[in-house]
């Protein structure tokens, strides 16, 4: 993994250096070169280097050149742009927004792509090794310990078992960081407000998918909070906690149907994302809490009720995406 990340980092540095050096060289031509208009007459799409053909007139002669861009090398056909000619090399033409006749102008893009792919491969390899270690290290307790671990004793006679979903938590954190960066760096306008709104909506989706689930254990009840509903089970009716496939716990309740509780990333994103260790840890935590928090007898019954806040949140998410699509369609027309 370390070698892969090191090579990816070197490629990333090379991409940045190539971009910075090319930008500086183009700026020198813009500052000191001959300026004249040109017209885009054709575009070419390639796997590695999209390009645009332009025609221009210099010293009474009409000529043609091909321009490459750092990230997107194609311009819109029919538009008029301003070219700058290198005084030391008349065949070298550039624009103020990053296009040039040098093929090396597009090098930062493939370098960045290779760096990202290599980094992804290295991280994937590391995650596979981590998965093997986690599978080897995590076991399930056959029965709750008669004397629970002090770490399992909850505060104020209340314990919580949260769903461990690394995927949604990571995406949520990345989206939050991106939102902070764009708000901090970019001037506020309509497009920025739209981007922030969409980012918040995506964060809400991640919360609903993997972070809204939890189990709350008290002496009176065991509450299973699922995405849009909550099951409240009196403690004296809880019989057992079992493991089923795909990262799901099964709560057996006396005189009632079983309740399935998702754990880990596997229950939302697929079994290949290693939900079993999260399932085992959740089962151990819940079993120890059932010992650490003694039940209190009551005459309550099992109840299921909607989570109105989550339902409203889902409606707002749908409304936000619908409004965004409508706005983009209106502006496109």
N, C-alpha and C positions, 0 to 999 in steps of 0.2 A: 504493500500500500504506500509506504513512504517514498519508494522510488517513483511510483506512478504519480503521486502528488508533486514530487519534486520536479519531474519532467513537465507536468502540466503547468506548474508555477513558472518554469523557465519559458515555456511557450507563451504563457500569458504576459510575462515581462517583455518577451520579444515582440508580441503583438502591440503592446503599449508603446514600446520604443519605436517600432516601425511607424506607428500612427503619429507619434509626436515628432519624429524626425521629418516625415513626409509633410506634416502640417507646417512645420517651420520653413521647409524649403519652398512650399507653395506660397507661403506668406511673403517670402523674399521676392518671388516673381511678381506677386500682386503689388507689392510696394514699389518695385523698380521697373517692371516690364511695360511693354507697349499694350495699350488697352484698345479693344475693338469689339463690335457686336458679332454674334454668330447665331445660326439658326439650326435647331435640331431637326434632322431629316430622316433618321432611322434609329432603331434600337435593336440590340441583339441580346438574347438570353442565353447564358451559358451556365454550366454546373459550377464553375469556379469564378468566372469574371463576366458579369453582365456589363454591357457597354452601350454607348450612344455615338452615332455619327453626326457631326456638325459640319456645316459649310460656312466659310467666312471670306471676307475680302480684305487683303492687305497689300498696300502699294499697287492698287489697281489690278491685282491678280486674285481670282477666286480659287480657293483651295478647300480641301476637306481633311478632317482629322477624326480620330476615334478617342473618346474620353472614357475613363474608368473612374469608379467611385470607391471610397473606402468601404462602405457597407452596402449601398445600393447603387449600382453603376448606371442605371438607366434613367434618362430624362424623358419628359413628355414631348412627343413628336409635335413639331410646329411651334414650339416656344422659342423665344429669343433670349439668349444668355450673353453674358459678357465674358470674353476670353482675355487672358493676359499672356503675353509672349515673353519667354525667357530671353533677356538681351544677349546672354552668352550662348544660347542654343535655340535658334529660331524654330526648330521643330518641336520644342517643348512648350506646350500650352497648358494653362491651368485656369480654374475658376476660383472665385473667392469662397465658395461653399464646399470646396473639397474635391472637385473633379480635376483630372489631369490626364495627359496622354501617356504617362508612365504606367506600364502594367503593374509595377510594384505598388501602385497606389492601393490596389485591392488586397495586398498581402495580409493586413491585419485581420481581415475576416476569416480566411481559412485557418490562420494561426489560432485565433480565438476559438473557432469550432473544434479544432483538434485538441486544444487545451481543455475545453469543457468536456469533450468525449472521454479523454484520458482521465480527467478528474472523476467523472462519473463511474468509469470502470474501476478505478482504484477504490472509491468509496463503496461500490457494490461488493468488491472483494472483501473489504474490511467488514461490511455488514454481514456477509456470509460467514466469516470467521467468528464474528461476535455471536451470531445466531447459534453456531455449533457450541460455543462456550456456554451460552445461556441454557441451551437444552441439557447440557451435561450437568450444570450447576443447580438447576431448579428441580425440586421434587415436591410432591404433594403430601401433606400430613394425612395419614390414614384416619386419625381421630384427633379431636382437639386435645391439647395438653391439659392435664388436670390443674396444673398451676401455670397460667398463661405467662408468656414473656412480658416483662414490665413495659416493653415498647408497644405492646398491643393494648394496654390499658388506656382507654380514651379519657379525654378531659370532660368534666361535667357529665359523666355517665352517658356519653354520646360518642359513637364512633362512625367514621365514614370510610367507605371503600369506593374509590374513584376508578373510573375506567382508564386504563393505561393505553392511550392511543398515540404513539409517537408521531405517526404520520400527520394527523390533523393538528396536533399541538405544534409541530414544526412548521407546517404551512401557515397556521394562525400567527406564529411568531414572525415568520418572514413577511407576511402581509402587513402586520403591524409596523415592522421596521421600515418597509417600503413606504407606507403612508406617512410616517414621521419624516422620512428623508424628503419626499416630494413636497410636503407641506413646508418644510424648513427651507428648502433650496429654491423652489419655483415660486414666482409671483402668482398671487391668487387671481384667477379668472374663471370663466365659465367651464373651460375644458378641465382645469384643475379640480374644480368642484365636482365635476362628473367623475373624474378619476378617483377622488377620495370617496365619493358615495359608492362607487362600484367596489372599491377595496373594502369598505366597511361591510357591504353586503356579502362579499366573499368570506370575510372573517366570521360573519354570523352563520354562514353555511357551514364552515368548519366547526363552529361551536355546536351546532345542531347535530352534525354528523358524528362527532366523536368526543365532545366534552360535556354534553348535557346529561349524560348518564352517570348515576351514582347510587350507592346503597347507604342508607342511614340507619344505624342500629341504636335503639334506645331501650330502656327496660320495658316500655309499654308496647313498642311495635318495631317492625322492620319495614322500612319504606324503600321500595325499588323505584327510582326515578328513571323512566325511560324517555324517549324523545318527546312524545306528546301526551303521555299519561303517567300516572304514579299509582303503584299498588301499595297499599298499607296492610300489612299482615300482623295481627297480634302475635306477640312473641311466643305465647304458649302453643300456638298452632304451627310454628316452624319445626319441621321434622328433620330435614337433611339438606345438605348442599352437595350436589353431584357435578361431575364434569361431563359435557357432551361435546360433539365435534365443533370445529370452526370457531374456537375461542369463546364458547358460550357456557355459562354456569346455569345449572338447573336447580331451582329452589323448590323443594317438595313441601307442600302445605297440607295439613290435615283437613280432610273433608273438602278439599278444593283442588282445582287443576294446578299443575305445576306452572311456575313462572320462569321464563327464560331470560337470562341477564347477559347482554353482550359485554365482552371484555377485550381489550386490545384492538389493534388495527385490523385484525383478520375479520372481525365481524362486519366491518364496513367495506374494506378494501380487498378482501380475498385472503384465503388461507395461506397463500404463499408469503404473506407478510409476517409470518412467525407470531401468531397469536397465542400459541400454547403456553409459553412462559408467563405472559400476562395473565392468562387464564388460571394458571397454577398459583401465582402470587395472590390474585384476587380471592381464590378459594381459600388459601391459607389465612389470609387476612380476615376474611369473613368468619371462618370457623373459630379463630381465636377471639374475635370480638364477641361472638355468641357465648363464649365462656367468660370473657372479661366483663361483660355487661349482663348480670343475672336478670332473668325475665321476671316480670310482675304479672300476676294473674289478673285477667280482666274479662268482661263479657262482650268485648267488641268482636266484630266480624271482619272478614277480609273485604276490603273496599277497593274499587278502582275509579279514579277520577281523572278528568282531563287536566293537562298542564296549560292553562289558558295563556300564560305569558309566552310559552314556547309556540303555541298556535298563532298568537298575534305576531310573534317574531317571524314565523314562516310566511305569514301573509304579507308582512312588510318586505321581506326578501323578494317574494314573487313580484310585488308591486314595484319595487326598485328596479328589478331587471326589466320588467315590462315597460316602465317609464323610460329607461335608458334606451331600449331598442326602438321605442317610438320616437324619441328625440333624435337618435342617430339616423333613422329612416327619413325624418322630416328635414334634417339638415342636409342629407345626401341629395334629396330632391330639390 
